[in-house]
Each structure stands twice: as structure tokens, then as C-alpha cells.
Amino acid sequence: MGTVVSFDIDGTLEVGVPPGIITLAAVRAARGRGYVIGTCSARTLADQRRIWGRLGLSPDFTVLKHRLADVRASFTALAYYHIGDTDIDEHFAGLAGFRFLRADAASVRAWGPELLPGWPDLGTDHAGKGETR
């Protein structure tokens, strides 16, 4: 049993439109820690999979936002997190029993080291992006 981390894309990941504060280095670090990772987005499943393919990463799941509860049902873990930038992300995370982590600079400074020890070294080159949006 471990940790499941779900990432929104747009406004959350640096590859989103608009780009978010969560770097690819942070996503890779989550994978490196053995976390179950994937995306939960309003983007189509095919689009989510294309993004993962371009990144050279293989996600454990890709789901639409309203299907986040399916992820929880599919993976037994000690902790479930959804990282996103909107109240909609927070809403669906709560419905699915995930802890919601907001993807803005102030919030990431608070939860980043808890989720990914060494966080500041994983994302400082992009931290300013989240502060000016």
C-alpha cells in the first residue's frame, strides 16, 4: 500500500494550457517514490494519453474529472491526493475521498515537501509562474 497522486492538467501541470506550477520533475519524482500516478482532467482520455506519451511516462490511470472515484476503487492505498487549480477539482476530489492539494505557489510551498521531500529543488525554476497568474 502506498500513495496515489492524481494530477489535473490545464493550470496545474507545466505542460497544461495554461501552464501550471507542477513541474515534470515533480511528476517524475512522484513516480520515482513509487507513487501510483495519473491524470484526472476535463481533457479527453485520448488527449491525456497523448500528453503522457509525449512526456515519455506511463501513467497508472487516466480519467475524466467526474470519474476520480473509480481511481480510488481501483487502487488500495494509504493516501489519495488530487492536485488541481480549480474549485471543480476540489469538488470532485472531495466526492472521491481524495485530499485536494491546490496548485498555486503558496499552497505548493505548504504541501510540496510533505508529498515530495526535497520539493524546493524539484520546482523552483517554475515557482514564479503560479504567483503571477
Buried (B, 14 or more C-beta within 10 A) or exposed (E): EEBBBBBBBBBBBBBBEEBBBBBBBBBBBBBEBEBBBBBBBBBEBEBBBEBBEEBEBEBBBBBBBBBBBBBBEEBEBEEBBBBBBBEEBBBBBEEBEBEBBBBBBEBBBEBBEEBBEEBEEBBEEBBEBBEEE
